[in-house]
Amino acid sequence: MRGKFITIEGTEGVGKTTNIQFIQDWLKAKNLAYLCTREPGGTPLAEQIRDLLLAPRDELVCDTAELLLMFAGRAQHLNQVIEPTLGEGAWVLCDRFTDATYAYQGAGRGMCADLISELELIVQGSLRPDLTLILDIPVEVGLKRASERSDPDRFEQEKTEFFELVRNGYLNIAKEDPERCVVIDASKSLESVQREISIALEAFWCPSEESG
Ligand code: T5A
C-alpha cells in the first residue's frame, strides 16, 4: 500500500517548521514509517535550486524563471524522493508543495493558474497531497515572527500587499478543496495550534487501512 502524502503550508513565519516537529512526533507515536522533507528543496540538486530562488539579488528575477525553477526542483524531488518513498509504503511529510506555487506565483505574482496547472500535470501527473494543513495568520504577525528569527530571504523582502495576496490564495485553495485542506488558526498559542493539528491528523488517519 502506498504511503500518505501530507503537506503543510502558509505564509511567512506562520509556524510550519515549529509544527513539523509536532507532526513527526505524532507519526512516530502511530508507528508509521515516514520521511520529512521540504520545498523548494529535498534533494542535493533541488536544494541548490532553493538557494538560487531564496538568495536576495540585485537582478530582478522574472516570474516565469521563478515558476520554472520551482517546478524543476519539484520534478527532481518527486522523482528522487517523494514517489519512491510513497511507493515503499512510507508517509511523506512535506514543508510546502504545489499549493505554494498557486499561492505565491499564482495569487502573489499574478501568474496564470492554467499555466501552473499545466506544469503541475507535466511534473506530477495525478499525484496530489492526501492532506494539506494550511496554517493561517495575519500577514504582519507572521512577518514579525519571521523577522525575529532570521534575515529576510528574497521572498521575505516583498511588500505586505504581496503576502496578503498569497494568504488569500491559500484561503481560496482551501475553499475549493475542503476535502483535502484543513485551515488552522496559527495566530493562537502553540499549544492551541498543535491541538487543532492533532484533531486534523486523527480525523485523517485510518488505522484499519494501515493494518489491512
Ligand atoms: N515558495 C515555495 C514559492 O514561492 N513557491 C513554491 O512553490 C514554494 C514551494 C521558502 C520560500 O519559498 C516560497 C515561499 C517561501 O517564501 P520556506 O523556507 O518554507 O519557503 O518559507 P518560510 O515561510 O520562510 O519558512 P519559515 O521557516 O520562515 O517559517 P515557518 O516555518 O512557517 O515558521 P517557524 O516555525 O520558523 O516560526 C517562526 C517563528 O514564530 C514562532 C517560532 O518559534 C519562530 O520563532 N512561532 C510562534 N510564536 C508564537 N505562537 C505560535 N503559535 C508560534 N508558532 C511559531
Residues whose N, C-alpha, C, O or C-beta is under 5 A from the ligand:
A	BS01	T5A	T11 E12 G13 V14 G15 K16 T17 T18 N19 E39 P40 M70 D95 R96 F97 A100 T101 Y104 Q105 R145 A146 R149 F155 A186 K188 S189 L190 V193
